[in-house]
Amino acid sequence: MRNSRRASWLAGLLLGACSLMAVELPLTADEGMWTFDNPPLGLLRDKYGFTPTPAWLDHLRLSSVRFNDGGSGSFVSPTGLVLTNHHVALDQLQKASSPQKNYVADGFFAKTAADEVKCQDLELNVLVSMENVTARVQSAAPARASAVQALEARKKAIAVIEQESTSATGLRSDIVGLYQASEYWLYRYKKYTDVRLVFAPEQPIAFFGGDPDNFTFPRYDLDVALFRVYENDAPLSSRDYLKWSAKGAAEGELVFVSGHPGSTDRLDTVAQLETQRDVVYPISIDVIRRRLGVLRRYGAQGAEQARQAANLVFGLENSLKALTGEYQGLGDAKLLAKKRDEEREFRARIGANREWKAAYGDAWDAIASAERLNRELYKASRFQQLRGSSLAGLAGALVRYIEERQKPDAERLNGFHDAQLPGLELSLFSPAPVYPALDEVLLADALQQSLEELGPADPFSTAALKGRAPAAVAKEAVAGTKLTDPAARRALVASGPAGLAASADPLVVLAHTADSFARKNQKAIEDRVASVQTAAGEKIGRARFAVFGHSVYPDATFTLRLSYGQVKGYPMNGTVAPSKTTLYGLYERAHAFDLKPPFELPRRYLDRRASLDLSTPMNFVTTNDIIGGNSGSPVVNRNGEFVGIIFDGNIESLVGRFVYGAETNRAVAVHSAVVIETLRKLYDAGTLVDELLEGTRR
């Protein structure tokens, strides 16, 4: 599944975005996640004989939607209907569920507008404008400023620009660092928070094949969900939406994906990749495996516990498979050798030009030095904090919210500027259900792992545990907190810093204690690593522009990107994978496993099988370049018509975080035809079919 988004805004803008190597070789095949201000018009013209017009691009951009909790989608009707993946919708499905109604497992269909379920804390974004503000951000740093001073000056300038834009336009305004912080763009979004659930299939068909089939092909998933956007308590009138192609795309056909890839590391220096390989990935994989063990033990206690843990288990299994594939890719000697050769060649080209060498030549060594410090700081920054528990994370965010709001806007930590507060408050005060028993076991194990990794003499262990067992600390914190109630959270915020300091809520006290360590570690990384990498990354970005211009694309930043490719199978396991699967294959695979989980089918698929045209295409693969965050992205043809929806990549695509492989890297999508076939014949959702095909709501 492709909805993972691992980088925070700060990491993406000032760490990931300054990470750091130019693509030296010509782009291969259908490679690239292109910004809409710099689409690959020449490449499309030369290979496919097609050049999208500005109006074509604008329509696709305004039809595309970002799910701000991680994922993509698109408007598919003139009355606010938005299509995304079931697994992107999973968090909202879980929050709307209860012990009596499990929308995740059993699905949901609102037959009337009155039946639509309002989401509790979902924000959707549509990108309405882009503005290059590089000069203003970079000029904020005095010419002779140190790296630390320059970073602080730019952070303040970013906060000011975002707030000015928000105040002037009323739009969500985010500054995005691109091309290794050598460019900064102001993205303005129309924001929607009245979003209502319309349809979701049962999870066994949305995620047919479960974890064994995840990141593979052939696939047989109906991984879709439909929401409706409201404005002023009425369905949104959408001028820009994607018209539905009932026949979908054929093999060899040119297709485009418009979505929000979360993060890539294709421009990292070798030193940064080595840190990922040697430090970050091993720790991250171990943390996920351990947490999955806790969740599975909790879920084994009963049906309700299993329901509560299901969303987290799904997400962590997905992350584990993705990270393992990426880690194996970094362990491939050929990949690192390729990266070293590219870096060596690029540095040689810079070194051969006296002016370039003087301006940019020391950047790689500066990053390598910063990475040595990063390796030293990483373990403490990872384990000297509260982890694992959503309730503990909520407490930590409330602590920071209270403290940061007392500062001038430009001096606050990122995420707490005035322009960013509405989105934060949506989650802080969400009425979504909380599961204290689940939070307790997750927090207990996270504290236990921190104790094991850091040791009992570590200052964090001493301050957080005070000589007690992690399980006892977690039990007291969760049992004694009032933060499960949104009203209590609001009361804590209203009490301000004095109320925070005086609070006897054990989870608030623990979060306040932990936050002092998190702040110290964040400051150390910003001063000793991020500041150096930002300055050096800007040099490398400028060097790349000097040599290659804008002929390549920036790393992904969970902002809107365009990729192009074609429907195409690929060589696999000594044979060939087809470009598509059909409903015939779904039933064959289900019965080959005797309908046992995770290959079981919902009852309606067995009872109504005879009503289906089993030759209907179900899933298909394309050469489009995607990564986590692209889940839910629409696939469109050259006419701008909806032909499918991205939900995954194949196992060969996992190394795509670092490189694109033209021969076998494939995006996996749900075919437009199977959506219509199943909605009409299995779910009795003819009104939805009419809305999708005809644009009319009845």
Order of alpha helices (4+ residues) and beta strands (2+ residues): alpha-alpha-beta-beta-beta-alpha-alpha-beta-beta-beta-alpha-alpha-beta-beta-beta-alpha-alpha-beta-beta-beta-alpha-alpha-alpha-alpha-alpha-alpha-alpha-alpha-alpha-alpha-alpha-alpha-alpha-alpha-beta-beta-beta-beta-alpha-alpha-beta-beta-beta-beta-alpha-alpha
